[in-house]
Amino acid sequence: MKNKLILPAAVLLLLAACQNKNHKTDRADLKRTLFFDTAGMDLTVKPGDNFFLYANGKWIKNTEIPKTETGWGSFYTLYNDNIKNLKGILEDAAKSKAAAGSVEQKVGDFYASGMDSLTIEKLGLEPIKPLLTKIDSLKNDKELLDFVVEEFKNGNGYLLSFDVEPDDKISSKNALIFSQAGINLPDRSYYLDQDDKAKKIRASYHAYISKIFALAGDSINGSKNADQILKLETAIAQSHSTPVELRDPQKNYNKYAVAGFQKEVPNIDIKTALNKLGANTDTIIVRQPRYYQALSSLVKSQPIDVWKIKLKFDALNNSANALTMAFRKARFDFYGKTLYGQPVQTERWKAMVSNTDSNLGDLLGQLYTEQYFKPAAKKRMLELVNNLQKVYETRIKNVDWMTAETKQKALEKLNAFIKKIGYTDKWKKYDDVEVSKNTYFANLKSARKHEFKEMMSKLGKPVDKTEWLMTAPTVNAYYNPAFNEIVFPAGILQFPFFDFAADDAINYGAIGAVIGHEMTHGFDDQGRQYDAYGNLKEWWTKVDANNFKTKADKVVSFYNNFSLLDNQHVNGSLTLGENLADLGGLNIAYDAFKLTEQGKGDKKIDGFTPDQRFFLSFAQVWRIKDRDERMRVRLKTDPHSPEMFRVNGPVYNMEAFYKAFNIPTTAKMYIAPANRLGVW
């Protein structure tokens, strides 16, 4: 479990040029002058009525989401800059005629192979035919499970999902950790909900399954196959934990002796499966045992022919983007258009830049950081992190609801944070990955085999806390409780989050709030359950734990009241961790800003005081506009609140904000001091 700042990369980070009907702002001019967009503000909205719209209203009204995107805004524009830089690196590498096995050869040829659409079209189904033939040959449930285990080593998850990660309660030791799997819609609710929108999505999914089988040469049985797959996946979905349940570290820590878990899944030969995977262990952690218990029953109760149909669809669905344009279009029409509302498919080169980063991340990261991340940026960022850490220490000491005993342990945890900035000091190697310019499908398979071997090599070894869980170009950040670390990849350390030329109000309102956000994840409802060493362990007194829960429950209730679209409410329980991080992060960033020379003064820039610029910088960093379809998925599955509430939630609970903008008690969003949220 790690806490990310923003949304999953697969959803968020495939971008194109922004269109604005009435106002076009040159971002370079913004950087030289204001560092935020005054033309995008809506001054007809009072700051106390809706600060997000006050800061961003005209931009929201006038901005058209590009047809190749599910949303648009600050993260998108930054990633758009990044992806163009990465494209240049990859195109140069592809043309370089670099030595075989070199960094340039591998990333260049991987990218080129995915761009070679003529060869991909010519090959058609040939790359996946051996896999489909294997599935056709399965005769019983034993062969089915053997196939699933064997294919996991090739990067094909299907019914199995596991990783080698730190044992939550022994964070220095790697463990084999199993999680739920087996469905192709975003979560269980898409199978079980009975509202019209859920039914419509299931109907579209049914049509998509039929289309995939038709493209694979079986148009006659497509509808029948879709019936059986949807029925089987619905049975699987009933065993799945909900997104809220997945957030509970204790409920998702279930440690078993292999022999003990075998009794709970009598139709799955666990010991044999582990042997085939090369997993030499007598204990495993199963995050969601209910899924594997259900799978054990279903492999016996469901005919082998039904399982074969599902596995064939899974294989084709998972490989669709590496096959012909017809497969790519079919997958996009369902997942892109229907689920997320994206009208036009993303350009191939953008998808291939992303795929190269996903599969050969540390190779591409080396080339990227050489060109686009300077040591001075790392130094300045570390100064900001240290400044906020000192402020956080003061805030912990001053909270009035925590005893001295728990405060001391909280300070120990805070001061034990591992800080990772920019990129790793120990790049991963991909010596066993074979890459050729005209074998995209084979390149993917080789990279996935490498990923499996790399993962399994950790089992039985001490945890390596120097490892990074994101690549250097990633526009994101995270807190990892098992490592007790805060991580800021090079990709996010750019405008609009961070800029050397910006005044402190801008940097503290943007990257400062990001830093504070990740720090606060160490003390949110999940992170607080891990100690300074990354162990899932109770280190709070009972009184303090109860006090925290009381305050957290108020945060849940507060965010439950926010709604969008046709009265679709934010799930305050699902978004609790991110909301706590947003609330704490902005408060910490503000306190740190007030220690700077600008923060102590009152000199206006372009008519705005330092405090006003701080809050406006924060609001415009979260300037994002989503398509309605994507927002519906987010409200069901995303632990982050919609951006309007990521801004309005924190600011209306801060006295400094009310003073900065002279907010009257009659304002629509005014919250009386006694009712304001306050945890950290």
N, C-alpha and C positions, 0 to 999 in steps of 0.2 A: 504494500500500500504506500503510494507516494502522492503528495498533494501538488497538483499542477496549478500554475497561475491562470491559464486560459483553457481553451477548448482542445479536444483531441486533434492532433495534426491532420489526420485524414479528412476531417470535416472542414477545418479552418484554413489550411495553408496552401490553397491552389488559387492563384490570384490573377487579376488583369487590371487594365487601366481604369481609373475612376472617371465617371461622367457626372458633370454637374450642370444642370440646366441654366442657371442664372449667374453663377459665380464660379470662376475658375481661379484657384489660388496656386501660385507657384511655390512648391514646398521649400525650395532653396531660399526664396525671399522670406518665407515664414521664419526660417532658421536665423536669417541675418537680423531680423527685426524683433518680432513679438514672441516667437516660439509657441504661440497658439493663434487660432484662427478667429479673429474678431468678427469677420464677415459671416462666419458660420453660427454666431450667437443669435439668439432671438430675444431682443431687448423688450419685446412686448410681453414676455413672460417674466413675472417677478421671481427673483432668486428664492424667495420663501415659499413659492407655490409649486415650482418644479425646477430644481437647479439643473438637472440634466438637460432639460429643454432650454432653459435660459442660456446654458453654455453651448448647446449644440442644435437648437431647434431649427434654425434656417438650413443648416447642413442636412439634418434629417429630412426636412421637407423637400429640398432641392436635389438631393443625391439620388441617382438611379443606380441600383445594384447592377453591375455588369451581368450580362446574360449567362456568362460562364461561371457565375458564383452563386453561393447560397446566402451570402451576406457581404457587407463592405464596411470598411472603417480603418481605424488606426493600425491594428495588427495586420490587416490585409495589405495596406500600403507599404508597411515596413517589409513584410515578407515579399511583396512584389519587387522591391528594390533588391532584396537578398537573392531571390530566385533568378533575377537577371544576372547578377554577379556570378552565381553558381553556373548558370548556363554558359557564360563566357569561359569560365574555368574548364567546363566539361568539353565544350567545342574545341578549345585550344588543345586539350589533352587528346581528344579523338584524332586531331590532325597531326599530332606531334611525332608519330612513328617512334614512340618511346620503346625502350627495351622491354622485352617480355618479362612479366612479373613485377614491373615497376609500378609505383603508385599511379603515374599518369596513364600507363597502358591499361591498367585494370578499370579505373573509373571512366576513362575515355572510351574504351571498347564496350563497357557495360552500357553506357549512355547511347553509344552509336547503335548497338544491337537493338535497343528498344525503339530507336528512331527509324530502323530499317523496316518500314511497314510493308514494302514489296516482298521481302523474304518471309515475313510473318504471314502475309496473305497467301503466298504460294504454298507454305507448309500446311495451312489449314488446321485440321484436327490431328495431324501426324504427331506432334509433340506429346499429346495427352492420350493417344490411343493405347500405349502399353499399360497405362494406369487403369483405363476403362476395361481393358481385357482382363486385368487382374481381378477387378471387381466382379466381372461376369463369371469368373471361375469359382467364386466362393460358394461352398456347399452347405455350410452349417454355421452355428453361432461361434464355434471355436475358431474356425477359419476367419470369420468376420473379425473377431477380436485380435487375432494374430495379425491380420492385415492392418487394422487400425494402429496397433503398436508399431509395426514395421514402418508404416507411412509417416508416423510422427517424426521419425528420424530424418525424413525427407522434407520436413517443414509442412506437412499436411496434417492439420490438427484433427479435423472431423469430430469424433466423439470424445476426444481426450484433450485435456488441457493441463499442463503442469510446467513448473519452472523450478530452477534451483536458486533459492534466495535465502537470506538470513532467517534462521529460526526466530520467530518473534520473541520468544522467551529466553533464547540463548543467542544473542545477536552476533556473537563471534563465530558461530558455527553455521555452515550452509546446510540447508535441508531441502528435501524433495517435497514440493508443495503443489497439491492438486486443486483445480478450480472447476467450476461448472462449465459446460460447453454444450454443443449439439443443436443450437438454433441459429437461424439466419436473419431474423428480425431483431431490432434493437434491444428488446427485453421481453420478459414474459407477458407484459400487459398487452402487447400487440397481438398475441394469440388468444388472450382470455377476455379482454374487454368486449362489451357488446354494444357500444355506441356506434353510430353510423360511420364515423370517420375510421374507426378500427376495422369495421367490416369492409369498408372500401379499400383500405390498405391490404387486407387479406385477399380480397378479390384480385387486386393488382398483382400481389405476390403469386397467387395461383396462376395468373396469366403469364407472368414472367417464367415460372417453372416450366410451363408448357412450351414457351418460346425457346428456352434453353434446350429442351429435348428435341424440338423440331430442328434447331440448328445443328444438333448432334446426329441428325438422321432418323429420329423417331418421332414423326409428327402424328402418327396414328394413336400412340398411347400417351401423348403429352398430358391431356386433361386428367386421365385416370391416374397417371403418375403423380400429378400435382395434388389430387385428392388424398392419396396415400401419404405423401410427404407432409402435407399440412396437418393431417390427422396425427401422424407420428410426432412431429415437432410440437404440436399442441400438448401431447402427453408428456413430452420432455419438459416443456415450458412450465408445466404444473409443478415440477420438482425444483424449479429455479428459485433462488432467493430474490427478493425485490431489490431495487437500487438502494433503498434506505437500509435494508438488512445487511447489504454488502458493506456498509460503512462501519459496522460494529466489529472492532478488532477481536474482542473476546469471543463473540459468537462465531467468528470465522477462524478461530484457532482451535483445531480439533486434531490432536496428535494421537497417532495410533502405532502400536506394534503392527507390523505387516500381517502377522498371523491373526491379530485381533480384528483388523479391518476386514480380513478375508471372510470372517463369519458374517459380516454385514452385507457382503456382495458375493454370495455363493456362486453365482454364474460367471464371475470374472476371476480368472486365475491371476491374482496379483503378483505372486512370486515369480511365475513364468514371465509375465509382462515386464517386470523390473529387470529380470535377467536379460531379456531381449533388448532392453533399452540400455543395458550396461550400467544399471543403477545398483551399486553394491551398498545396500542399506537395509537395516531391519526395522526402521521407523519411517513413517511418512506423516505429513500434515495434510489434512483434507479440509479445505476451506468450506466447502458445501457438501457434506456427506450425503444429503438427501438426493442430490443429483445422481451420484454413483449408485446409491441404493435403488433408485428408479431405473437406471440404466441396466443394472443386473437383472431386474425383473423383465424389462422390455426386450432384452436380447433373446429371452426365452419365449415370451408371449407373442412377439411379432414375427411373422414369417420371414425367412431369410431373403425371399424375393423383395419384400418391402424394404428391408435394410439395404439391399443392393441398389434399389432405385434411389434411396436417399443418398447413399455414398456416391453414386454416379453424379447426381445433381450437385452435391457438395464439391466434388472434384471439378466439375465444369464451372460452377459458380465462383469458386476460389481462384480458378485459372483464367476466367473470362477476359480480364484486362491484358493477359499475355497472349491471347489468341487473336483471331481475326477481328476486323472492325465490326462485323455483324454481332459477335459475342460482346465486344466492348459496348456497342450501342444498346444491346438488349439489357445489359447490366446497368448502364447509365439510366436508361429509360425508367427502370424501377427505382434503384437506389438514389439516383441523382434527381430525377424529375418528380417522381411520386412521393418519396419520403422527404426530400429536402427542398423541393420546389425549384431546382436549378433548370432553367430553360434550355441551355446549350452546353454541350459537353466541353470540358476543359481541354485546352490545347495539348496535343501529345507531348510537346517538349517540356511543358510544366510537370506533367505526370511523370516523365522520365527523370527530370531533375530530382523530384521527390523520391522516386524509387531508388535512384542511385544513393541518395542520402540515407535511405532506410536500410539498404543492403550492404553498402560499403562506407558507412558513415565516418569512420575514423580516417579512412584514406582521403575522402573528399574534404573532411575537416582540416587535414594538414594543409592542403592546398589553399583552402579558404582563409584560414587564420594567417597564413604567410602574407596574404595580400590585404586582408580587410580588418585585421584586429591588431592594434598596436599595444606594446607594453604599457604605454602611458595610460591607456584606457583602463587596463587592469589595475594599475596603481590607484587611479582616482576612484574606481569602483570600490576597491578595498577600503579606502578612506571613508566612503559613504557607509559601507557595511559596518565598519567599526564605530562610526558615530552613532548609528541607529542602535547598535548593540549596547552602547553605554546608556543611551536614553531608555532602552527597554529595561536595563538593570534598575534604573531609578524608578521607573513605573512599577516594577514588581515590588520593590521595597516599599512603595507608597500605597499600594492597594489596601483598602480598609476591610476587606472581607476574608483575608487569608492569614493564617497563623504564622508565627515566625519559623516554626519547624518546616512547614511546607514551602515557605518563601525561600529558605536556605537551599532546599533541593531544587527549586525552580531556577535559582541563580546558578547553581552548579550545572544544570542542563544548558542554560543560556550560554554560559562561558565555555561550554564544551562543544559548541557548534563547530562543525567542520565547514569551512568556507571555500567554495569552488567557483572560480570566476574565469570566464572566457573559454578555456579548453583544458583538456586533460594533460597531465605531464607524462602520461604513459600511453601512447597510442596503441590501439589494438592492431594485431597483424592478421592478414588474410592470405597467408601463404598457400593454403590448401584450396582457395577459391580459384577455379579455372574460368577465365573469361575470354570469350572470342567475339569478334565484331558481328558475326552473322548467326549467333545462336542464343537469342534472348531467353527463350524458355529454359534452355540448359544452363545459362548463366544464373538465372533465378534459382534453379534447383541446386546448383553448386553453392550459392550463397546461403541457402537455407540449411543445407547439410552442415556447412561450417558453423552456422549459428547454433545448431543442435549440439555439435561436438564441443563448441566453446562453453555452452551452458553446462553440459555434463562433466566437463573437466573441473568444474568448481566443486562438485559433490565430494564430500569427505575432506575438503581443504578449508583452512580458515577463511573467513570473509575478507575480501580485499576492499577496503574502504576507499581506495584511490579510484575505483571504477566509477565511470560516469554512466548515467542512465538516459542521457540525451546527447545528441551530436552537437558539435560546436556551432553549426549554422542555425540551429533551432531558435525560432522566435517564441520563447517560452521560458519558464523558470520553475523550479520545484523544491519542495522540502521532502526529504526521505527520512522517516522516523527511525528505521532500522540503523541508519548510519548517523542519525542526528546531524544532518547536513543541510545547508542551503546552497543551491546551485543556480548560477546565472550564466547560461551559455553566451558566447560572443554574439550570436544572432540578435538577441534582445537588447544589447548594449549599444543602441543607436537611437537617433531621433525617430519618433517623438518621446522615447523613454529616457534617453540619456544623450547629452551633447556637451562637449567641452565649452562651447561658446555661450551656452545658456546661463542665465542667472540662477542663483540657488533656488529661488521660488519654483522655477520650472523643473529643475532636476529633482528637488525633494518632493514636489507634488506628483511627479511621474515615477522615476526609478526608485525614489525614496519610499513611496507607497508600496512598490513592488517588493522591495527589500523587507519592509516591515510586515507585509503580507506573508512572505515565506517564513519569517521568524515566528510570526504568530501561529503558523501551522504547528509549530512545536508545542503549542499550548492550547490548541483548539480541542474539540470534544474527542477527537481521535488521538492527535499528537500528544495530548497531556497524559495519556495512558502509558507512554513510553518514557523510560528514565534517561539519564544523561548518556548512558552507554547504548541506547537503542533497544533496551529490553522492555517487552510488554509486562509491566510490573506496577503494582499499586504503591506509589510513593507519596500519596496525599493522605492527610488525616481524614477521617470520616467526615468531620465537620466541614473541612475545606472542600471536599468532593461534593458534599450536599450544597454548599454555597455556590459552587461553580454550576452545578446542575440547575439550580434555581435561576441563575442569571442566564444560562444557555436556553432554558425553556422560554424565557421572555424574548430572546432573539428569534426562536422558532415561531412564536406567536406573531411577532412583529412582521416577519417576512411572509408569513402565511397570508397576510392581508393584501399583499401586492398581487395584481392581476393584469393580464394582457389579453389581446384577441377577444374571443367571445367568452369573457369572464373565466379564462384559464388561470388558475392561481399558482403562484410559486409554492413549491413544496418546502416549507421551512425546515423540515427534518432532513430532507435530502441535501439541502444547500447549507446546512448549519456550519460545517467546517469552513467553507469558503466565505460565508458571511462573517463569521468570527474573525477570519484572517483579514477581510476587508476593513472591518471596524477597527481592529487593533492596528493594522498596518498604517492606516491614514493618521491615527492619533500619534503613533510613534514617529512617523515621518514629519508631522507638524512640530512636535516637540524638538526634534533634531534640527529642523529648519530654523526655529526660533533661537538657536544657539549661534547661527551664522550672523555675519555683519548685516546682511540684507534683512534677515529675519528680525533683528533688533531695531531696525529703522522703519521709516514710513515713507520713503521716497517712491513716488509713483513712476511707473513706466507706461506710457501710452494711456494714461488716465486711470490705471489700476494700482492699488496699493500692493505691497509685497504679499500680504495674506490673501488678497483677492486673486493674485496671480497663482499662488500656491493651489488654491482650490479649483481655479479654472484649468490649470494644468492637469490636475487629477481628473477632472470631468472630461476633458478632451482626449485623454489617453483611452478612456472607455467609450469613445465615440464610434459605435458600431450599429449598423442597421441590418436586421435579419429578414429573410423571407419568412412569411407566416408558417410555411410547412416546416422549415427548419426550427423555428421557435417552438412549434408543437412537440417536436422530438426532444428538444432541449428541456422543456418543462417536465417531461416524463423521465428523462434519463440523466441530465447533466447536473452535477453537483454545484455548478456555478449559477447564481441568479442572473437573469437578464441584465444587460449593462445599465439600463436606466436605474435599476434598483441597487446595483453595485455602487453607483454614485450617490443616489438619494438616501439610501439606507445609512451609510456612515455620516454624511455631512449633517443631516438633521438631528444627529445625536451628539454633535460637537458644539460646545459653547463658543469656541473660537470662530466657527462658521457664522453663527448668528451675529457676532460682533463685527466680523469682516464686512458683512453685507447689510448691517443694520436691519435685521429681520424683525418685524413687529410680531407681537403675540397673536395678531389677527391673521397671519399668513396661513395658507391652506395646509402646509406641511409642518407647521409649528408644533413642537413637542415640549411640554413643560419640563423644566429641569428634573423634577422628581421622577418623571416617567422615561427619561432617556436611558438608552442601553449603555451599559458600561461593564466590561469584563477586564480587559487589559488596557 
